[in-house]
Amino acid sequence: MVQPKAIQKIGSELAIAWSNGEETYLFLEKLRRACPCAACGGEPDLLGRTVRPEVQFQPTSFDLQGWEIVGGYGWQPRWGDGHRTGIYSFSYLQRLGAGEEAP
């Protein structure tokens, strides 16, 4: 599995240098809007349907305050609006960087 070698906030973007030599640049607003947590992305019901809740954003919602690496698989940001429950798998970050849309 490809792992990040370095992660850095540069202005309004997150820069990731990967162990395979590739680099990813993601706008912070795109990252926040693509949050995979249940409060942002929704949860499937018993029939497997996922209803995405309507999330209200404010300017501080896109202000990246810091982050943690979770296990060997993910990145967990802390946003200026207090949101911190989303864990972005490394493969999800790569997909977002490749221009694939969030679910």
Secondary structure by P-SEA (a helix, b strand, c coil): ccccccccccccbbbbbccccbbbbbcaaaaaaaccccccccccccccbbbbcccccccccccccccccccccbbbbbcccccccccccaaaaaaaaaccccc
